[in-house]
């Protein structure tokens, strides 16, 4: 959750959004809980520090019924059974982690000035340095046996390929698991999306909202869709925004219509860098942190006449943001 987002508005998942003028199709979103972990010393650790509430900063679906959480409260990776929530393994890190990805049996974990590769059992297998000039990097990605930094500027920087560290090479847009690079830009009530495809095509399209856009973040893309995290202002003083997971059609002719738009619960117990991810099959994974623990939900598109499930009522009714519950910093 980006720090400027101080409050969000909660409401059930809906099919039609502020982008109604862009001819959204008749789809709705089905929400299914796939994992849950409690806050305690045997599961996920929660810590309150002056100016920060820490717990889980990122998550990864590992397949084979396993899920991994990256803790910046205890500086460790926790691997759990997706169904039972039982911890299968955990290993400590010697640095404060920011984000991680799981690829081909290894965790690539972002730290300050380095990305570290670990096996599932916690063995450090590689250290990938990156220049200190890359300030404020909080996300990374893997594609085609390469490691990329996802920069705050909206660019990607490739720093390793096939186990060999390389001089950083920049690309417009954030690289996604499909190999497409996606770049976003916002202006008032409009945001534009640029997609650079693996076969060299470039697609652009703009979308209009009924509220001023506060931020647009790339979640991922497949061969047929682009998924974004779109945040729009309710008020700017004090800052209040609402958050949408937006899916845009992608085909051989370019970007199409918005096919699904879902609001997420207004419940952010800890500061996290990655709460939304896109699976290769198009399923969107959303981690929600509450006073009880961390919950992960799978969001899939179904026809509007289908019986869609939504987030649990307990989460929808919980309005919590970590910024409202910080320990005061002693300035003396």
Phi and psi restraints in degrees (value plus and minus 20) as a CYANA .aco file:
   2 UNK   PHI     -87.7   -47.7
   2 UNK   PSI     122.7   162.7
   3 UNK   PHI     -85.4   -45.4
   3 UNK   PSI     -46.5    -6.5
   4 UNK   PHI     -91.7   -51.7
   4 UNK   PSI     -35.8     4.2
   5 UNK   PHI    -102.5   -62.5
   5 UNK   PSI      73.9   113.9
   6 UNK   PHI    -104.8   -64.8
   6 UNK   PSI     -53.0   -13.0
   7 UNK   PHI    -165.1  -125.1
   7 UNK   PSI     124.6   164.6
   8 UNK   PHI    -143.2  -103.2
   8 UNK   PSI     141.3   181.3
   9 UNK   PHI    -124.8   -84.8
   9 UNK   PSI     113.5   153.5
  10 UNK   PHI    -117.3   -77.3
  10 UNK   PSI     120.8   160.8
  11 UNK   PHI    -184.9  -144.9
  11 UNK   PSI     143.8   183.8
  12 UNK   PHI     -83.2   -43.2
  12 UNK   PSI     142.7   182.7
  13 UNK   PHI     -82.9   -42.9
  13 UNK   PSI     115.2   155.2
  14 UNK   PHI    -151.7  -111.7
  14 UNK   PSI     139.1   179.1
  15 UNK   PHI    -110.4   -70.4
  15 UNK   PSI     -48.2    -8.2
  16 UNK   PHI    -137.0   -97.0
  16 UNK   PSI     117.0   157.0
  17 UNK   PHI    -148.4  -108.4
  17 UNK   PSI    -182.9  -142.9
  18 UNK   PHI     -84.3   -44.3
  18 UNK   PSI     -33.1     6.9
  19 UNK   PHI    -111.7   -71.7
  19 UNK   PSI       4.9    44.9
  20 UNK   PHI     -76.7   -36.7
  20 UNK   PSI     -50.2   -10.2
  21 UNK   PHI     -87.0   -47.0
  21 UNK   PSI     -29.9    10.1
  22 UNK   PHI    -119.5   -79.5
  22 UNK   PSI      -0.3    39.7
  23 UNK   PHI      41.3    81.3
  23 UNK   PSI      35.8    75.8
  24 UNK   PHI     -82.2   -42.2
  24 UNK   PSI     125.4   165.4
  25 UNK   PHI    -107.4   -67.4
  25 UNK   PSI     147.3   187.3
  26 UNK   PHI    -101.3   -61.3
  26 UNK   PSI      49.5    89.5
  27 UNK   PHI    -144.0  -104.0
  27 UNK   PSI     133.5   173.5
  28 UNK   PHI    -149.8  -109.8
  28 UNK   PSI     154.0   194.0
  29 UNK   PHI    -133.3   -93.3
  29 UNK   PSI     109.0   149.0
  30 UNK   PHI    -117.5   -77.5
  30 UNK   PSI     112.2   152.2
  31 UNK   PHI    -135.3   -95.3
  31 UNK   PSI     106.2   146.2
  32 UNK   PHI    -152.0  -112.0
  32 UNK   PSI     107.1   147.1
  33 UNK   PHI     -91.5   -51.5
  33 UNK   PSI     111.9   151.9
  34 UNK   PHI    -139.9   -99.9
  34 UNK   PSI     -31.3     8.7
  35 UNK   PHI    -182.8  -142.8
  35 UNK   PSI     133.1   173.1
  36 UNK   PHI    -174.0  -134.0
  36 UNK   PSI     118.6   158.6
  37 UNK   PHI    -157.9  -117.9
  37 UNK   PSI     117.5   157.5
  38 UNK   PHI    -108.3   -68.3
  38 UNK   PSI     138.2   178.2
  39 UNK   PHI    -103.4   -63.4
  39 UNK   PSI      90.9   130.9
  40 UNK   PHI    -188.5  -148.5
  40 UNK   PSI     149.8   189.8
  41 UNK   PHI     -87.7   -47.7
  41 UNK   PSI     -35.5     4.5
  42 UNK   PHI    -114.9   -74.9
  42 UNK   PSI     -29.0    11.0
  43 UNK   PHI    -145.0  -105.0
  43 UNK   PSI    -123.4   -83.4
  44 UNK   PHI    -125.2   -85.2
  44 UNK   PSI     112.5   152.5
  45 UNK   PHI    -112.9   -72.9
  45 UNK   PSI     116.2   156.2
  46 UNK   PHI    -134.6   -94.6
  46 UNK   PSI     114.9   154.9
  47 UNK   PHI    -155.8  -115.8
  47 UNK   PSI     115.8   155.8
  48 UNK   PHI    -123.3   -83.3
  48 UNK   PSI     102.8   142.8
  49 UNK   PHI    -141.6  -101.6
  49 UNK   PSI     139.0   179.0
  50 UNK   PHI     -75.6   -35.6
  50 UNK   PSI      95.8   135.8
  51 UNK   PHI      66.9   106.9
  51 UNK   PSI     -19.1    20.9
  52 UNK   PHI    -178.2  -138.2
  52 UNK   PSI     119.0   159.0
  53 UNK   PHI    -132.1   -92.1
  53 UNK   PSI      98.3   138.3
  54 UNK   PHI    -133.7   -93.7
  54 UNK   PSI     128.9   168.9
  55 UNK   PHI    -184.1  -144.1
  55 UNK   PSI    -107.7   -67.7
  56 UNK   PHI    -138.4   -98.4
  56 UNK   PSI     100.6   140.6
  57 UNK   PHI    -116.3   -76.3
  57 UNK   PSI     -36.4     3.6
  58 UNK   PHI    -182.9  -142.9
  58 UNK   PSI     142.7   182.7
  59 UNK   PHI    -164.4  -124.4
  59 UNK   PSI     138.6   178.6
  60 UNK   PHI    -164.5  -124.5
  60 UNK   PSI     112.9   152.9
  61 UNK   PHI    -103.5   -63.5
  61 UNK   PSI     100.7   140.7
  62 UNK   PHI    -114.6   -74.6
  62 UNK   PSI     -33.2     6.8
  63 UNK   PHI      64.0   104.0
  63 UNK   PSI     150.5   190.5
  64 UNK   PHI      35.1    75.1
  64 UNK   PSI      14.3    54.3
  65 UNK   PHI      55.2    95.2
  65 UNK   PSI      -2.3    37.7
  66 UNK   PHI    -137.8   -97.8
  66 UNK   PSI     128.0   168.0
  67 UNK   PHI    -153.9  -113.9
  67 UNK   PSI     125.1   165.1
  68 UNK   PHI    -140.7  -100.7
  68 UNK   PSI     121.2   161.2
  69 UNK   PHI    -139.7   -99.7
  69 UNK   PSI     121.6   161.6
  70 UNK   PHI    -125.8   -85.8
  70 UNK   PSI      97.6   137.6
  71 UNK   PHI    -122.1   -82.1
  71 UNK   PSI     103.4   143.4
  72 UNK   PHI    -117.2   -77.2
  72 UNK   PSI     -17.0    23.0
  73 UNK   PHI    -105.3   -65.3
  73 UNK   PSI     -56.2   -16.2
  74 UNK   PHI    -138.3   -98.3
  74 UNK   PSI     -19.2    20.8
  75 UNK   PHI      32.7    72.7
  75 UNK   PSI      43.0    83.0
  76 UNK   PHI    -175.0  -135.0
  76 UNK   PSI     145.0   185.0
  77 UNK   PHI    -124.6   -84.6
  77 UNK   PSI     110.2   150.2
  78 UNK   PHI    -137.6   -97.6
  78 UNK   PSI     101.3   141.3
  79 UNK   PHI    -125.3   -85.3
  79 UNK   PSI     107.9   147.9
  80 UNK   PHI    -151.4  -111.4
  80 UNK   PSI     138.6   178.6
  81 UNK   PHI     -91.6   -51.6
  81 UNK   PSI     106.2   146.2
  82 UNK   PHI     -84.5   -44.5
  82 UNK   PSI     -52.9   -12.9
  83 UNK   PHI    -103.4   -63.4
  83 UNK   PSI     -67.8   -27.8
  84 UNK   PHI    -110.8   -70.8
  84 UNK   PSI     -42.3    -2.3
  85 UNK   PHI      60.6   100.6
  85 UNK   PSI     -18.3    21.7
  86 UNK   PHI     -89.7   -49.7
  86 UNK   PSI     116.8   156.8
  87 UNK   PHI     -94.0   -54.0
  87 UNK   PSI     105.5   145.5
  88 UNK   PHI    -113.6   -73.6
  88 UNK   PSI     -54.4   -14.4
  89 UNK   PHI    -184.5  -144.5
  89 UNK   PSI     133.7   173.7
  90 UNK   PHI    -170.2  -130.2
  90 UNK   PSI     125.4   165.4
  91 UNK   PHI    -163.3  -123.3
  91 UNK   PSI     124.8   164.8
  92 UNK   PHI    -102.8   -62.8
  92 UNK   PSI     132.6   172.6
  93 UNK   PHI    -135.3   -95.3
  93 UNK   PSI     129.8   169.8
  94 UNK   PHI    -116.9   -76.9
  94 UNK   PSI       6.1    46.1
  95 UNK   PHI    -176.7  -136.7
  95 UNK   PSI     147.9   187.9
  96 UNK   PHI    -106.7   -66.7
  96 UNK   PSI      96.1   136.1
  97 UNK   PHI    -102.8   -62.8
  97 UNK   PSI     132.6   172.6
  98 UNK   PHI    -133.6   -93.6
  98 UNK   PSI     -59.7   -19.7
  99 UNK   PHI    -181.1  -141.1
  99 UNK   PSI     144.7   184.7
 100 UNK   PHI    -174.0  -134.0
 100 UNK   PSI     140.2   180.2
 101 UNK   PHI    -153.5  -113.5
 101 UNK   PSI     133.9   173.9
 102 UNK   PHI    -132.8   -92.8
 102 UNK   PSI     103.7   143.7
 103 UNK   PHI    -167.7  -127.7
 103 UNK   PSI     103.5   143.5
 104 UNK   PHI      32.4    72.4
 104 UNK   PSI      22.0    62.0
 105 UNK   PHI      66.0   106.0
 105 UNK   PSI     -14.7    25.3
 106 UNK   PHI    -148.9  -108.9
 106 UNK   PSI     128.5   168.5
 107 UNK   PHI    -116.9   -76.9
 107 UNK   PSI     109.5   149.5
 108 UNK   PHI    -126.8   -86.8
 108 UNK   PSI      95.1   135.1
 109 UNK   PHI    -137.3   -97.3
 109 UNK   PSI     106.1   146.1
 110 UNK   PHI    -104.9   -64.9
 110 UNK   PSI     104.8   144.8
 111 UNK   PHI    -143.8  -103.8
 111 UNK   PSI    -188.5  -148.5
 112 UNK   PHI    -100.5   -60.5
 112 UNK   PSI      94.4   134.4
 113 UNK   PHI      52.7    92.7
 113 UNK   PSI     -17.2    22.8
 114 UNK   PHI    -168.8  -128.8
 114 UNK   PSI     130.4   170.4
 115 UNK   PHI    -131.7   -91.7
 115 UNK   PSI     112.8   152.8
 116 UNK   PHI    -133.5   -93.5
 116 UNK   PSI     114.3   154.3
 117 UNK   PHI    -121.3   -81.3
 117 UNK   PSI     109.4   149.4
 118 UNK   PHI    -147.0  -107.0
 118 UNK   PSI     126.5   166.5
 119 UNK   PHI     -95.4   -55.4
 119 UNK   PSI     150.9   190.9
 120 UNK   PHI     -83.5   -43.5
 120 UNK   PSI     -43.3    -3.3
 121 UNK   PHI    -110.8   -70.8
 121 UNK   PSI     -20.7    19.3
 122 UNK   PHI      76.5   116.5
 122 UNK   PSI      -5.4    34.6
 123 UNK   PHI    -104.4   -64.4
 123 UNK   PSI     107.1   147.1
 124 UNK   PHI     -93.8   -53.8
 124 UNK   PSI     102.7   142.7
 125 UNK   PHI    -133.1   -93.1
 125 UNK   PSI     -38.3     1.7
 126 UNK   PHI    -182.2  -142.2
 126 UNK   PSI     130.2   170.2
 127 UNK   PHI    -144.6  -104.6
 127 UNK   PSI     103.2   143.2
 128 UNK   PHI    -134.7   -94.7
 128 UNK   PSI      86.3   126.3
 129 UNK   PHI     -98.9   -58.9
 129 UNK   PSI     135.8   175.8
 130 UNK   PHI    -161.1  -121.1
 130 UNK   PSI     135.2   175.2
 131 UNK   PHI     -83.1   -43.1
 131 UNK   PSI     124.7   164.7
 132 UNK   PHI     -85.0   -45.0
 132 UNK   PSI     -36.0     4.0
 133 UNK   PHI     -88.5   -48.5
 133 UNK   PSI     -38.1     1.9
 134 UNK   PHI    -101.8   -61.8
 134 UNK   PSI      67.9   107.9
 135 UNK   PHI    -112.3   -72.3
 135 UNK   PSI     120.3   160.3
 136 UNK   PHI      57.0    97.0
 136 UNK   PSI       1.2    41.2
 137 UNK   PHI     -94.6   -54.6
 137 UNK   PSI     104.8   144.8
 138 UNK   PHI    -143.4  -103.4
 138 UNK   PSI     -23.5    16.5
 139 UNK   PHI    -156.8  -116.8
 139 UNK   PSI     133.9   173.9
 140 UNK   PHI    -164.5  -124.5
 140 UNK   PSI     149.4   189.4
 141 UNK   PHI    -169.0  -129.0
 141 UNK   PSI     141.0   181.0
 142 UNK   PHI    -145.2  -105.2
 142 UNK   PSI     115.9   155.9
 143 UNK   PHI    -172.9  -132.9
 143 UNK   PSI     112.1   152.1
 144 UNK   PHI      33.4    73.4
 144 UNK   PSI      29.2    69.2
 145 UNK   PHI      39.6    79.6
 145 UNK   PSI       9.0    49.0
 146 UNK   PHI    -147.8  -107.8
 146 UNK   PSI     132.3   172.3
 147 UNK   PHI    -128.7   -88.7
 147 UNK   PSI     111.6   151.6
 148 UNK   PHI    -144.7  -104.7
 148 UNK   PSI     120.8   160.8
 149 UNK   PHI    -108.0   -68.0
 149 UNK   PSI     115.0   155.0
 150 UNK   PHI    -118.3   -78.3
 150 UNK   PSI      86.6   126.6
 151 UNK   PHI    -105.0   -65.0
 151 UNK   PSI     130.5   170.5
 152 UNK   PHI     -78.6   -38.6
 152 UNK   PSI     -43.4    -3.4
 153 UNK   PHI     -92.4   -52.4
 153 UNK   PSI     -29.3    10.7
 154 UNK   PHI      73.7   113.7
 154 UNK   PSI     -18.5    21.5
 155 UNK   PHI    -116.4   -76.4
 155 UNK   PSI     145.5   185.5
 156 UNK   PHI    -135.5   -95.5
 156 UNK   PSI     129.6   169.6
 157 UNK   PHI    -148.4  -108.4
 157 UNK   PSI      98.5   138.5
 158 UNK   PHI    -102.6   -62.6
 158 UNK   PSI     106.5   146.5
 159 UNK   PHI    -140.9  -100.9
 159 UNK   PSI     -26.0    14.0
 160 UNK   PHI    -179.6  -139.6
 160 UNK   PSI     123.8   163.8
 161 UNK   PHI    -164.4  -124.4
 161 UNK   PSI     109.7   149.7
 162 UNK   PHI      32.2    72.2
 162 UNK   PSI      19.3    59.3
 163 UNK   PHI      62.5   102.5
 163 UNK   PSI     -19.0    21.0
 164 UNK   PHI    -130.1   -90.1
 164 UNK   PSI     105.2   145.2
 165 UNK   PHI     -86.9   -46.9
 165 UNK   PSI     119.4   159.4
 166 UNK   PHI    -148.7  -108.7
 166 UNK   PSI     137.7   177.7
 167 UNK   PHI     -82.9   -42.9
 167 UNK   PSI     107.2   147.2
 168 UNK   PHI     -72.6   -32.6
 168 UNK   PSI     112.8   152.8
 169 UNK   PHI    -141.4  -101.4
 169 UNK   PSI     105.9   145.9
 170 UNK   PHI    -112.1   -72.1
 170 UNK   PSI     127.8   167.8
 171 UNK   PHI    -156.8  -116.8
 171 UNK   PSI     122.9   162.9
 172 UNK   PHI     -89.9   -49.9
 172 UNK   PSI     108.0   148.0
 173 UNK   PHI      75.5   115.5
 173 UNK   PSI     142.8   182.8
 174 UNK   PHI    -108.5   -68.5
 174 UNK   PSI     109.5   149.5
 175 UNK   PHI     -90.5   -50.5
 175 UNK   PSI     123.1   163.1
 176 UNK   PHI    -139.7   -99.7
 176 UNK   PSI     152.3   192.3
 177 UNK   PHI     -85.7   -45.7
 177 UNK   PSI     -36.8     3.2
 178 UNK   PHI    -106.0   -66.0
 178 UNK   PSI     -29.7    10.3
 179 UNK   PHI      74.5   114.5
 179 UNK   PSI     -31.3     8.7
 180 UNK   PHI     -92.3   -52.3
 180 UNK   PSI     124.4   164.4
 181 UNK   PHI    -122.6   -82.6
 181 UNK   PSI     113.1   153.1
 182 UNK   PHI    -143.5  -103.5
 182 UNK   PSI     108.3   148.3
 183 UNK   PHI    -144.7  -104.7
 183 UNK   PSI     117.2   157.2
 184 UNK   PHI    -143.6  -103.6
 184 UNK   PSI     132.8   172.8
 185 UNK   PHI    -165.8  -125.8
 185 UNK   PSI     122.1   162.1
 186 UNK   PHI    -145.4  -105.4
 186 UNK   PSI     131.9   171.9
 187 UNK   PHI    -176.4  -136.4
 187 UNK   PSI      89.2   129.2
 188 UNK   PHI      40.8    80.8
 188 UNK   PSI    -142.1  -102.1
 189 UNK   PHI    -114.6   -74.6
 189 UNK   PSI      -0.8    39.2
 190 UNK   PHI    -150.5  -110.5
 190 UNK   PSI     123.2   163.2
 191 UNK   PHI    -151.9  -111.9
 191 UNK   PSI     124.3   164.3
 192 UNK   PHI    -131.8   -91.8
 192 UNK   PSI     130.3   170.3
 193 UNK   PHI    -145.7  -105.7
 193 UNK   PSI     108.3   148.3
 194 UNK   PHI    -137.8   -97.8
 194 UNK   PSI     108.9   148.9
 195 UNK   PHI    -137.5   -97.5
 195 UNK   PSI     105.9   145.9
 196 UNK   PHI    -128.3   -88.3
 196 UNK   PSI      90.7   130.7
 197 UNK   PHI    -104.2   -64.2
 197 UNK   PSI     147.9   187.9
 198 UNK   PHI     -86.4   -46.4
 198 UNK   PSI     -42.0    -2.0
 199 UNK   PHI    -119.1   -79.1
 199 UNK   PSI      -2.9    37.1
 200 UNK   PHI      68.8   108.8
 200 UNK   PSI     -16.4    23.6
 201 UNK   PHI    -101.3   -61.3
 201 UNK   PSI     132.8   172.8
 202 UNK   PHI    -146.9  -106.9
 202 UNK   PSI     103.7   143.7
 203 UNK   PHI    -139.3   -99.3
 203 UNK   PSI     118.6   158.6
 204 UNK   PHI    -149.6  -109.6
 204 UNK   PSI     123.9   163.9
 205 UNK   PHI    -179.9  -139.9
 205 UNK   PSI     126.5   166.5
 206 UNK   PHI    -130.3   -90.3
 206 UNK   PSI     130.2   170.2
 207 UNK   PHI    -151.9  -111.9
 207 UNK   PSI     120.6   160.6
 208 UNK   PHI    -127.7   -87.7
 208 UNK   PSI     118.7   158.7
 209 UNK   PHI    -134.1   -94.1
 209 UNK   PSI     146.0   186.0
 210 UNK   PHI    -110.6   -70.6
 210 UNK   PSI     -18.2    21.8
 211 UNK   PHI    -155.5  -115.5
 211 UNK   PSI     139.6   179.6
 212 UNK   PHI     -84.4   -44.4
 212 UNK   PSI     116.8   156.8
 213 UNK   PHI    -101.7   -61.7
 213 UNK   PSI     108.9   148.9
 214 UNK   PHI    -117.0   -77.0
 214 UNK   PSI     -44.5    -4.5
 215 UNK   PHI    -197.6  -157.6
 215 UNK   PSI     126.4   166.4
 216 UNK   PHI    -154.2  -114.2
 216 UNK   PSI     102.1   142.1
 217 UNK   PHI    -144.6  -104.6
 217 UNK   PSI     117.4   157.4
 218 UNK   PHI     -96.5   -56.5
 218 UNK   PSI     104.3   144.3
 219 UNK   PHI    -110.8   -70.8
 219 UNK   PSI     -65.7   -25.7
 220 UNK   PHI     148.4   188.4
 220 UNK   PSI    -197.9  -157.9
 221 UNK   PHI    -172.4  -132.4
 221 UNK   PSI     131.8   171.8
 222 UNK   PHI    -134.8   -94.8
 222 UNK   PSI    -188.3  -148.3
 223 UNK   PHI     -90.6   -50.6
 223 UNK   PSI     -36.9     3.1
 224 UNK   PHI    -142.5  -102.5
 224 UNK   PSI     -19.9    20.1
 225 UNK   PHI    -179.6  -139.6
 225 UNK   PSI     138.1   178.1
 226 UNK   PHI    -141.7  -101.7
 226 UNK   PSI     114.8   154.8
 227 UNK   PHI    -137.5   -97.5
 227 UNK   PSI     111.2   151.2
 228 UNK   PHI    -146.6  -106.6
 228 UNK   PSI     134.4   174.4
 229 UNK   PHI    -124.3   -84.3
 229 UNK   PSI      84.8   124.8
 230 UNK   PHI    -127.1   -87.1
 230 UNK   PSI     106.2   146.2
 231 UNK   PHI    -140.2  -100.2
 231 UNK   PSI     105.7   145.7
 232 UNK   PHI    -140.5  -100.5
 232 UNK   PSI     127.7   167.7
 233 UNK   PHI     -96.9   -56.9
 233 UNK   PSI     113.9   153.9
 234 UNK   PHI    -107.0   -67.0
 234 UNK   PSI     -70.5   -30.5
 235 UNK   PHI    -159.6  -119.6
 235 UNK   PSI     134.6   174.6
 236 UNK   PHI    -120.8   -80.8
 236 UNK   PSI     -36.8     3.2
 237 UNK   PHI    -168.4  -128.4
 237 UNK   PSI      82.3   122.3
 238 UNK   PHI     -92.2   -52.2
 238 UNK   PSI     140.6   180.6
 239 UNK   PHI     -90.1   -50.1
 239 UNK   PSI     102.6   142.6
 240 UNK   PHI    -158.0  -118.0
 240 UNK   PSI     108.4   148.4
 241 UNK   PHI    -152.5  -112.5
 241 UNK   PSI     141.9   181.9
 242 UNK   PHI    -138.4   -98.4
 242 UNK   PSI     131.1   171.1
 243 UNK   PHI    -140.6  -100.6
 243 UNK   PSI     113.4   153.4
 244 UNK   PHI    -145.2  -105.2
 244 UNK   PSI     119.7   159.7
 245 UNK   PHI    -116.6   -76.6
 245 UNK   PSI      93.9   133.9
 246 UNK   PHI    -132.6   -92.6
 246 UNK   PSI     110.9   150.9
 247 UNK   PHI    -131.3   -91.3
 247 UNK   PSI     108.2   148.2
 248 UNK   PHI    -137.9   -97.9
 248 UNK   PSI     113.9   153.9
 249 UNK   PHI     -85.5   -45.5
 249 UNK   PSI     120.5   160.5
 250 UNK   PHI    -152.7  -112.7
 250 UNK   PSI     107.4   147.4
 251 UNK   PHI    -161.3  -121.3
 251 UNK   PSI    -193.1  -153.1
 252 UNK   PHI     -84.6   -44.6
 252 UNK   PSI     -39.7     0.3
 253 UNK   PHI    -116.0   -76.0
 253 UNK   PSI     -26.0    14.0
 254 UNK   PHI     111.1   151.1
 254 UNK   PSI    -179.8  -139.8
 255 UNK   PHI    -102.6   -62.6
 255 UNK   PSI     116.9   156.9
 256 UNK   PHI    -128.1   -88.1
 256 UNK   PSI    -158.8  -118.8
 257 UNK   PHI    -105.5   -65.5
 257 UNK   PSI     144.2   184.2
 258 UNK   PHI     -93.6   -53.6
 258 UNK   PSI     102.8   142.8
 259 UNK   PHI    -121.0   -81.0
 259 UNK   PSI     -37.1     2.9
 260 UNK   PHI    -178.9  -138.9
 260 UNK   PSI     127.3   167.3
 261 UNK   PHI    -168.7  -128.7
 261 UNK   PSI      96.9   136.9
 262 UNK   PHI    -145.2  -105.2
 262 UNK   PSI     112.9   152.9
 263 UNK   PHI    -104.0   -64.0
 263 UNK   PSI     126.1   166.1
 264 UNK   PHI    -127.6   -87.6
 264 UNK   PSI     137.4   177.4
 265 UNK   PHI     -81.0   -41.0
 265 UNK   PSI     131.0   171.0
 266 UNK   PHI    -108.4   -68.4
 266 UNK   PSI      44.9    84.9
 267 UNK   PHI    -163.0  -123.0
 267 UNK   PSI      85.3   125.3
 268 UNK   PHI    -153.6  -113.6
 268 UNK   PSI      69.4   109.4
 269 UNK   PHI     -94.9   -54.9
 269 UNK   PSI     -53.2   -13.2
 270 UNK   PHI    -153.6  -113.6
 270 UNK   PSI     141.7   181.7
 271 UNK   PHI     -96.0   -56.0
 271 UNK   PSI     103.3   143.3
 272 UNK   PHI    -147.5  -107.5
 272 UNK   PSI     126.4   166.4
 273 UNK   PHI    -112.7   -72.7
 273 UNK   PSI     -48.3    -8.3
 274 UNK   PHI    -155.0  -115.0
 274 UNK   PSI      89.5   129.5
 275 UNK   PHI    -133.4   -93.4
 275 UNK   PSI     -33.5     6.5
 276 UNK   PHI    -151.2  -111.2
 276 UNK   PSI     113.2   153.2
 277 UNK   PHI    -161.8  -121.8
 277 UNK   PSI     140.5   180.5
 278 UNK   PHI    -136.4   -96.4
 278 UNK   PSI     105.9   145.9
 279 UNK   PHI    -102.9   -62.9
 279 UNK   PSI     138.7   178.7
 280 UNK   PHI     -77.3   -37.3
 280 UNK   PSI     -48.8    -8.8
 281 UNK   PHI    -105.3   -65.3
 281 UNK   PSI     -16.1    23.9
 282 UNK   PHI      75.8   115.8
 282 UNK   PSI     -26.3    13.7
 283 UNK   PHI     -90.5   -50.5
 283 UNK   PSI     112.9   152.9
 284 UNK   PHI    -116.7   -76.7
 284 UNK   PSI     109.4   149.4
 285 UNK   PHI    -124.8   -84.8
 285 UNK   PSI     112.4   152.4
 286 UNK   PHI    -149.6  -109.6
 286 UNK   PSI      99.4   139.4
 287 UNK   PHI    -114.1   -74.1
 287 UNK   PSI     109.1   149.1
 288 UNK   PHI    -139.9   -99.9
 288 UNK   PSI     107.6   147.6
 289 UNK   PHI    -124.9   -84.9
 289 UNK   PSI     112.5   152.5
 290 UNK   PHI    -149.8  -109.8
 290 UNK   PSI     154.6   194.6
 291 UNK   PHI     -79.8   -39.8
 291 UNK   PSI     -40.1    -0.1
 292 UNK   PHI    -107.4   -67.4
 292 UNK   PSI     -49.7    -9.7
 293 UNK   PHI     142.0   182.0
 293 UNK   PSI    -182.5  -142.5
 294 UNK   PHI    -128.4   -88.4
 294 UNK   PSI     112.1   152.1
 295 UNK   PHI    -141.3  -101.3
 295 UNK   PSI     121.8   161.8
 296 UNK   PHI    -141.4  -101.4
 296 UNK   PSI     112.1   152.1
 297 UNK   PHI    -142.1  -102.1
 297 UNK   PSI     125.8   165.8
 298 UNK   PHI    -122.5   -82.5
 298 UNK   PSI     106.3   146.3
 299 UNK   PHI    -130.4   -90.4
 299 UNK   PSI     104.0   144.0
 300 UNK   PHI    -149.2  -109.2
 300 UNK   PSI     131.3   171.3
 301 UNK   PHI    -108.6   -68.6
 301 UNK   PSI     114.2   154.2
 302 UNK   PHI    -152.5  -112.5
 302 UNK   PSI     145.5   185.5
 303 UNK   PHI     -83.0   -43.0
 303 UNK   PSI     130.4   170.4
 304 UNK   PHI     -80.5   -40.5
 304 UNK   PSI     -47.5    -7.5
 305 UNK   PHI    -104.1   -64.1
 305 UNK   PSI     -19.0    21.0
 306 UNK   PHI    -100.0   -60.0
 306 UNK   PSI     146.5   186.5
 307 UNK   PHI    -112.4   -72.4
 307 UNK   PSI      78.2   118.2
 308 UNK   PHI    -110.9   -70.9
 308 UNK   PSI     119.5   159.5
 309 UNK   PHI    -110.3   -70.3
 309 UNK   PSI     137.0   177.0
 310 UNK   PHI    -143.6  -103.6
 310 UNK   PSI    -196.2  -156.2
 311 UNK   PHI     -83.6   -43.6
 311 UNK   PSI     133.9   173.9
 312 UNK   PHI     -77.4   -37.4
 312 UNK   PSI     124.0   164.0
 313 UNK   PHI     -78.6   -38.6
 313 UNK   PSI     -52.8   -12.8
 314 UNK   PHI     -83.9   -43.9
 314 UNK   PSI     -54.6   -14.6
 315 UNK   PHI     -97.5   -57.5
 315 UNK   PSI     -59.9   -19.9
 316 UNK   PHI     -84.2   -44.2
 316 UNK   PSI     -49.3    -9.3
 317 UNK   PHI    -109.5   -69.5
 317 UNK   PSI     -28.8    11.2
 318 UNK   PHI    -111.2   -71.2
 318 UNK   PSI      96.7   136.7
 319 UNK   PHI    -128.8   -88.8
 319 UNK   PSI      85.8   125.8
 320 UNK   PHI    -164.9  -124.9
 320 UNK   PSI     110.5   150.5
 321 UNK   PHI    -154.6  -114.6
 321 UNK   PSI     112.3   152.3
 322 UNK   PHI     -76.9   -36.9
 322 UNK   PSI     -52.1   -12.1
 323 UNK   PHI     -83.2   -43.2
 323 UNK   PSI     -42.6    -2.6
 324 UNK   PHI    -107.7   -67.7
 324 UNK   PSI     -20.5    19.5
 325 UNK   PHI    -155.2  -115.2
 325 UNK   PSI      18.9    58.9
 326 UNK   PHI    -109.2   -69.2
 326 UNK   PSI     128.3   168.3
 327 UNK   PHI     -92.4   -52.4
 327 UNK   PSI     111.7   151.7
 328 UNK   PHI     -84.6   -44.6
 328 UNK   PSI     120.9   160.9
 329 UNK   PHI    -107.5   -67.5
 329 UNK   PSI     107.6   147.6
 330 UNK   PHI     -97.2   -57.2
 330 UNK   PSI      92.6   132.6
 331 UNK   PHI    -110.5   -70.5
 331 UNK   PSI     -16.7    23.3
